[in-house]
Amino acid sequence: MPARPSASITVAAILAIAGSALALISIFFAALGMAMMRSAASVPALPPAVQAVTTVSLLLFAGLAVFGIFTGVGLLRLKNWARISILVFSGLATAVSSLTIIFATFLPIPAAPEAGPAMGAFIKVFIMIFYGIPLGIGIWWVILFTRKKISDQFQPQAPGSSGDPNAPLAMPAGTATALPPPVAPSTPACPLPIMVVGGLWILSSLSLVFVLYARTPMVLFGHPFNRSLSVTLWVLKSILYVVAGVGLFRVKPWSLSLSLALQTFGSLSGIVTMSSPRYESALLEQLTNRPFVPLASITPEYVHQLRLFGLAWTLAGLIVIALLLVYRSRFLAAAAAKVAPVPVFSAS
C-alpha cells in the first residue's frame, strides 16, 4: 500500500475532518444555547416535546460528525472502509441536496402570512445556497473516489510492491528476470447507488424516535390506524428497512427483493393515500393533535403545501425503485461473485 495518499485524497480527508469538527462545534453551541434558554427566566420555555426532539437530533448529528472524523482519518490511512463510507455519505448528500433544491424551486415554501412574498423568495435562495455546498462537495467526492487511480490506492498491494503501477518490478537477487506476483481476477463491485440506498434505509430508521414521540399514526392506503397498532407497524417498518439496508451493504440477493417490495408497497400506499379527497381534512385533524405544531400555523393552505411535499417525496420513492431495477443485474453479479470461489493463477 502506498506510504502516503495522493494530494486529492488528502484534501478530501482534511475537508471531511474539518467539516465534521465544525459540525461538532456548532452542535456544542446549540446545546449550550438550549441550556441557557432553560435557565433564563425572561425567555419562554420551549415545549417539552420540542426540547426532546431537539436533544435527540443533536445527539444523532453529533454521532454522525464523530463518524465523519473517523472516516477522514481512515482516508488518510488509505482504509477501504473509509472510501466506501465517504462514497455512501456523498451519495446521500448528493441525492438529498439535489432533491431539496428541486423541491424548493418548484414547490411553495410555507411562511407566515405577515412575512410577505419576499420572505418566501429569501428562504428559497437560502435553501439553494445551504444545500448547494454539500451538493457540490458530494458530486466531487463521488467522482473522485470512483476513479480507478484513486480506488487502487485503497487496495492491498503485493509484498514488495511500492504501490506505484508504473514502478518497475522488484528483481530478486541473483536472477535476471522476475515474474509478477499471482493476481486474482477482479470481481464486480456493488454499485454505488445500491450502497447509497442501503445507507438511506439504515438512516431512515432513526426517524422512528421522532415519529413515535410526535404520535404520528401509520396510514396505509388512506386508512389511519390507532395508536397502539401504529407503534407496532412503525417499529416493524424500521426493522425491515434496517435489515434490508444491512443486506444491501453485505450484497445479499434477498435484500434487493426486500428493498423493492418495501419501496413499492410504500409508494403505492402513498399514491393512494394522497389521491384520496379526504386526505387534506384528515391531515388537518392529525396536525391539531401534534405536541409541537403551533395551532396558528395550521391553515388549509399549509395543509395543501404539505400535500405537495408528500407527492414530491413519493416521486423520490419511485426514483429509488427505478435505481434498484436499473442496477439489479450488476448487484446480483456482485453477489454471485462474492459467494463463488475465486481462482488464483500461479506462475508455476
C-alpha positions as CSV (number, residue, x, y, z in Angstrom):
1,M,0.0,0.0,0.0
2,P,1.4,3.5,-0.8
3,A,3.1,5.2,2.1
4,R,1.1,8.4,1.6
5,P,-2.2,9.2,-0.1
6,S,-2.4,11.3,-3.2
7,A,-3.0,15.1,-2.8
8,S,-6.7,14.8,-3.8
9,I,-7.4,12.2,-1.2
10,T,-5.6,14.3,1.4
11,V,-7.6,17.4,0.6
12,A,-10.9,15.4,0.7
13,A,-9.9,13.8,4.1
14,I,-9.0,17.2,5.6
15,L,-12.3,18.6,4.3
16,A,-14.2,15.7,5.9
17,I,-12.4,16.1,9.2
18,A,-12.7,19.9,9.3
19,G,-16.4,19.8,8.3
20,S,-17.2,17.2,10.9
21,A,-15.3,19.2,13.6
22,L,-17.1,22.4,12.6
23,A,-20.4,20.5,12.9
24,L,-19.4,19.3,16.4
25,I,-18.6,22.8,17.4
26,S,-22.0,24.0,16.1
27,I,-23.8,21.3,17.9
28,F,-22.0,22.1,21.2
29,F,-23.1,25.8,20.9
30,A,-26.6,24.8,20.0
31,A,-26.8,22.6,23.1
32,L,-25.3,25.4,25.2
33,G,-27.9,27.8,23.8
34,M,-30.7,25.4,24.8
35,A,-29.3,25.1,28.3
36,M,-29.1,28.9,28.7
37,M,-32.7,29.3,27.4
38,R,-33.9,26.8,30.0
39,S,-32.2,28.7,32.8
40,A,-33.2,32.2,31.6
41,A,-36.4,33.5,33.3
42,S,-37.1,36.1,30.7
43,V,-37.2,33.6,27.8
44,P,-40.4,31.4,27.3
45,A,-39.6,27.8,27.9
46,L,-39.8,25.5,24.9
47,P,-42.5,22.8,25.0
48,P,-41.1,19.5,26.4
49,A,-41.7,17.8,23.1
50,V,-39.6,20.3,21.2
51,Q,-36.8,20.0,23.8
52,A,-36.8,16.2,23.5
53,V,-36.8,16.2,19.7
54,T,-34.1,18.8,19.5
55,T,-31.9,16.9,22.0
56,V,-32.3,13.6,20.2
57,S,-31.5,15.4,16.9
58,L,-28.3,17.0,18.3
59,L,-27.1,13.6,19.6
60,L,-27.7,11.9,16.3
61,F,-25.9,14.7,14.4
62,A,-23.1,14.6,16.9
63,G,-22.7,10.9,16.3
64,L,-22.6,11.3,12.5
65,A,-20.0,14.1,13.0
66,V,-17.8,11.9,15.1
67,F,-18.0,9.1,12.5
68,G,-17.1,11.7,9.8
69,I,-13.9,12.5,11.7
70,F,-13.0,8.8,11.9
71,T,-13.8,8.5,8.2
72,G,-11.4,11.3,7.4
73,V,-8.6,9.7,9.4
74,G,-9.4,6.4,7.6
75,L,-8.9,8.1,4.3
76,L,-5.5,9.5,5.3
77,R,-4.6,5.9,6.3
78,L,-6.0,4.6,3.0
79,K,-8.5,2.3,4.6
80,N,-11.0,0.9,2.1
81,W,-13.9,1.0,4.6
82,A,-13.4,4.8,4.7
83,R,-13.6,5.1,0.9
84,I,-16.9,3.2,1.0
85,S,-18.1,5.3,3.9
86,I,-17.3,8.6,2.1
87,L,-19.0,7.3,-1.1
88,V,-22.2,6.4,0.7
89,F,-22.2,9.7,2.6
90,S,-21.5,11.7,-0.6
91,G,-24.2,9.8,-2.5
92,L,-26.7,10.5,0.3
93,A,-25.7,14.2,0.4
94,T,-25.9,14.5,-3.4
95,A,-29.4,12.9,-3.5
96,V,-30.9,14.7,-0.5
97,S,-29.4,18.1,-1.5
98,S,-30.4,17.9,-5.2
99,L,-34.0,16.8,-4.3
100,T,-34.3,19.5,-1.7
101,I,-33.1,22.2,-4.2
102,I,-35.6,20.9,-6.8
103,F,-38.5,20.9,-4.3
104,A,-37.6,24.4,-3.1
105,T,-37.5,25.6,-6.7
106,F,-40.8,24.3,-7.9
107,L,-42.9,23.9,-4.7
108,P,-44.3,26.7,-2.5
109,I,-42.4,27.4,0.8
110,P,-44.7,27.6,3.9
111,A,-44.2,31.0,5.5
112,A,-46.1,33.2,8.0
113,P,-48.8,35.3,6.2
114,E,-47.5,38.5,7.6
115,A,-44.0,37.8,6.2
116,G,-44.9,38.6,2.6
117,P,-43.6,37.1,-0.7
118,A,-40.1,38.5,-0.1
119,M,-39.6,36.1,2.8
120,G,-40.5,33.1,0.6
121,A,-38.0,34.2,-2.0
122,F,-35.3,34.7,0.6
123,I,-36.0,31.2,2.1
124,K,-35.6,29.6,-1.4
125,V,-32.3,31.4,-2.1
126,F,-31.1,30.4,1.4
127,I,-32.0,26.7,0.8
128,M,-30.2,26.7,-2.6
129,I,-27.0,28.1,-1.1
130,F,-27.2,26.0,2.1
131,Y,-27.8,22.7,0.1
132,G,-25.7,23.7,-2.9
133,I,-22.5,23.5,-0.9
134,P,-22.9,19.8,0.2
135,L,-24.2,19.1,-3.3
136,G,-21.0,20.3,-4.9
137,I,-18.8,18.5,-2.4
138,G,-20.8,15.3,-2.7
139,I,-20.5,15.3,-6.5
140,W,-16.8,15.9,-6.3
141,W,-16.3,13.0,-3.8
142,V,-18.4,10.6,-5.9
143,I,-16.3,11.4,-9.0
144,L,-13.0,11.3,-7.0
145,F,-13.4,8.1,-5.1
146,T,-14.8,6.1,-8.0
147,R,-11.8,6.8,-10.2
148,K,-9.7,3.7,-10.7
149,K,-6.4,5.6,-10.0
150,I,-7.8,6.6,-6.6
151,S,-9.6,3.4,-5.7
152,D,-6.4,1.4,-6.4
153,Q,-4.6,3.3,-3.6
154,F,-7.0,1.7,-1.1
155,Q,-6.4,-1.9,-2.3
156,P,-3.8,-4.1,-0.6
157,Q,-0.6,-4.4,-2.6
158,A,1.5,-7.4,-3.3
159,P,4.5,-8.0,-1.0
160,G,7.4,-5.8,-2.1
161,S,5.2,-3.6,-4.2
162,S,5.7,0.2,-3.9
163,G,2.1,0.8,-4.8
164,D,3.0,2.7,-7.9
165,P,1.6,0.9,-11.0
166,N,4.3,2.5,-13.2
167,A,7.2,1.4,-11.0
168,P,9.5,-1.4,-12.2
169,L,9.1,-4.8,-10.6
170,A,11.4,-5.7,-7.8
171,M,14.2,-8.1,-9.0
172,P,15.2,-10.9,-6.6
173,A,18.9,-11.1,-6.1
174,G,20.7,-13.5,-8.5
175,T,18.0,-13.5,-11.1
176,A,17.8,-11.8,-14.4
177,T,14.0,-11.5,-14.5
178,A,11.2,-11.7,-12.1
179,L,7.6,-12.8,-12.7
180,P,4.8,-10.7,-11.3
181,P,3.0,-12.0,-8.2
182,P,-0.1,-14.1,-8.6
183,V,-3.1,-11.9,-9.3
184,A,-6.7,-12.9,-8.6
185,P,-9.2,-11.9,-11.3
186,S,-11.2,-8.8,-10.4
187,T,-14.8,-9.3,-9.1
188,P,-17.7,-7.0,-9.8
189,A,-18.3,-4.5,-7.0
190,C,-21.6,-3.5,-5.5
191,P,-23.0,-0.5,-7.5
192,L,-22.7,2.8,-5.6
193,P,-26.4,3.7,-6.0
194,I,-27.3,0.4,-4.3
195,M,-24.9,1.2,-1.4
196,V,-26.5,4.7,-1.1
197,V,-30.0,3.2,-0.9
198,G,-28.7,0.8,1.8
199,G,-27.4,3.8,3.8
200,L,-30.7,5.6,3.3
201,W,-32.6,2.6,4.6
202,I,-30.5,2.4,7.8
203,L,-30.5,6.2,8.5
204,S,-34.3,6.4,7.8
205,S,-34.9,4.1,10.7
206,L,-33.6,6.8,13.1
207,S,-36.7,8.8,12.3
208,L,-38.6,6.2,14.4
209,V,-37.8,8.3,17.6
210,F,-39.5,11.4,16.1
211,V,-42.4,9.5,14.6
212,L,-43.3,7.8,17.9
213,Y,-42.8,11.0,20.0
214,A,-44.9,13.0,17.6
215,R,-47.7,10.3,17.9
216,T,-47.8,10.1,14.1
217,P,-50.3,7.5,13.0
218,M,-49.5,4.9,10.5
219,V,-51.5,5.5,7.3
220,L,-51.7,2.7,4.7
221,F,-53.7,3.2,1.5
222,G,-55.6,6.0,3.1
223,H,-56.5,4.2,6.3
224,P,-55.1,5.5,9.6
225,F,-54.5,3.0,12.4
226,N,-55.0,3.6,16.1
227,R,-52.0,4.5,18.3
228,S,-51.1,1.0,19.6
229,L,-51.2,-0.6,16.2
230,S,-49.4,2.4,14.6
231,V,-46.5,1.9,17.1
232,T,-46.2,-1.8,16.2
233,L,-46.3,-1.0,12.5
234,W,-43.7,1.8,12.7
235,V,-41.3,-0.4,14.7
236,L,-41.8,-3.3,12.2
237,K,-41.2,-1.0,9.3
238,S,-38.0,0.3,10.8
239,I,-36.7,-3.2,11.5
240,L,-37.4,-4.3,7.9
241,Y,-35.6,-1.3,6.5
242,V,-32.6,-1.8,8.7
243,V,-32.5,-5.5,7.7
244,A,-32.8,-4.5,4.0
245,G,-30.1,-1.9,4.3
246,V,-27.6,-4.2,6.1
247,G,-28.3,-6.8,3.4
248,L,-27.6,-4.4,0.6
249,F,-24.3,-3.5,2.2
250,R,-23.4,-7.2,2.5
251,V,-24.5,-7.7,-1.1
252,K,-27.2,-10.3,-0.3
253,P,-29.6,-11.0,-3.2
254,W,-32.7,-11.3,-0.9
255,S,-32.1,-7.7,0.3
256,L,-32.7,-6.3,-3.1
257,S,-36.0,-8.1,-3.4
258,L,-36.9,-7.0,0.1
259,S,-36.0,-3.4,-0.7
260,L,-38.0,-3.4,-3.9
261,A,-41.0,-4.9,-2.1
262,L,-40.8,-2.3,0.8
263,Q,-40.4,0.7,-1.5
264,T,-43.1,-0.4,-4.0
265,F,-45.6,-1.0,-1.1
266,G,-44.8,2.3,0.4
267,S,-45.0,4.2,-2.9
268,L,-48.3,2.6,-3.8
269,S,-49.7,3.4,-0.3
270,G,-48.6,7.0,-0.6
271,I,-50.1,7.5,-4.0
272,V,-53.5,6.0,-2.9
273,T,-53.4,8.0,0.4
274,M,-52.6,11.4,-1.1
275,S,-55.1,10.8,-4.0
276,S,-57.9,10.5,-1.5
277,P,-60.3,13.5,-1.4
278,R,-60.3,13.2,2.4
279,Y,-56.5,13.5,2.6
280,E,-56.3,17.2,3.5
281,S,-59.1,17.1,6.0
282,A,-57.6,14.0,7.7
283,L,-54.2,15.6,7.8
284,L,-55.6,18.8,9.3
285,E,-57.2,16.7,12.0
286,Q,-53.9,14.9,12.7
287,L,-51.8,18.1,12.9
288,T,-54.1,19.6,15.6
289,N,-53.1,16.7,17.8
290,R,-49.3,17.0,17.3
291,P,-47.5,18.1,20.5
292,F,-45.2,20.7,18.9
293,V,-47.2,22.1,15.9
294,P,-48.5,25.7,16.6
295,L,-52.2,25.8,16.1
296,A,-52.0,29.2,14.5
297,S,-49.9,27.8,11.6
298,I,-52.3,25.1,10.7
299,T,-54.3,26.5,7.8
300,P,-55.8,24.9,4.8
301,E,-53.0,26.5,2.6
302,Y,-50.4,25.0,4.9
303,V,-52.0,21.5,4.7
304,H,-52.2,21.8,0.9
305,Q,-48.5,22.6,0.7
306,L,-47.7,19.6,2.9
307,R,-49.7,17.5,0.4
308,L,-47.5,18.8,-2.4
309,F,-44.3,17.9,-0.5
310,G,-45.8,14.4,0.2
311,L,-46.3,14.0,-3.6
312,A,-42.8,15.1,-4.2
313,W,-41.3,12.6,-1.8
314,T,-43.5,9.9,-3.4
315,L,-41.9,10.8,-6.7
316,A,-38.5,10.4,-5.0
317,G,-39.5,6.9,-3.8
318,L,-40.3,6.0,-7.4
319,I,-36.9,7.2,-8.4
320,V,-35.4,4.8,-5.8
321,I,-37.4,1.9,-7.3
322,A,-36.0,2.8,-10.7
323,L,-32.4,2.8,-9.4
324,L,-32.9,-0.6,-7.8
325,L,-34.2,-2.0,-11.1
326,V,-31.6,-0.4,-13.2
327,Y,-28.7,-1.7,-11.1
328,R,-30.3,-5.1,-10.3
329,S,-28.2,-7.1,-12.7
330,R,-24.9,-5.6,-11.5
331,F,-25.9,-6.1,-7.9
332,L,-26.8,-9.8,-8.5
333,A,-23.5,-10.2,-10.4
334,A,-21.6,-8.8,-7.5
335,A,-23.5,-11.1,-5.1
336,A,-22.8,-14.2,-7.2
337,A,-19.1,-13.3,-7.5
338,K,-18.9,-12.8,-3.7
339,V,-20.0,-16.3,-2.9
340,A,-18.2,-18.1,-5.8
341,P,-14.7,-19.3,-5.2
342,V,-12.1,-17.0,-6.8
343,P,-9.4,-18.9,-8.7
344,V,-5.8,-17.6,-8.3
345,F,-3.4,-18.2,-11.2
346,S,0.1,-19.2,-10.3
347,A,3.2,-18.7,-12.4
348,S,4.3,-22.4,-12.0
